[in-house]
C-alpha cells in the first residue's frame, strides 16, 4: 500500500478568493455566510463550527488546465485565513465528514466513487493507489458530491 499525500486547494487560490471575493477561475461573486454545515474547509481540511464560523462559497474547478472538460462545483473555505493542511496521511479534520474517493486514471476515465470508511481511510486510499493505472484520487463530500481535496502518491 503506497503512502499518500492529501492536497487541499492551494493557498494562492484561497488568498485571491479572500482578497477579491471572486471565484478565481470564473470571476463569479463569492457568497459569504455563517457556517450552516460542517463543510469542510477546502484549505485547512477541517470541519466548520456550525453557527460559529464564517465561510466563503465559490465555484472551483479542480481540473483547471488538466482536463478537456471543466468540472466546476461549489466549495467552501474559512472566511478568515487558515493554515493549509500539510500533514501526513488522512486529515483528522475529515474523519467525521462523509467522504467518497474516486480514482482518476491515466486514460482520463475515473472509477465509481467508494465510501471512505471512518477508521479505515488509509486502507481505502492506499488500495486505490495500488492500481498503477491510477493517476490521482479525488475526495468528495458523500452527501453533496462536491470536491474536497486531491490525493497523490507520496514522493519517495
Beta strands, then each sheet from edge to edge (+ up, - down):
strand 1: 4-7
strand 2: 31-34
strand 3: 54-61
strand 4: 72-78
strand 5: 99-105
strand 6: 114-116
strand 7: 134-141
strand 8: 147-153
sheet 1: 1+ 8- 7+ 5- 6+
sheet 2: 2+ 3- 4+
end
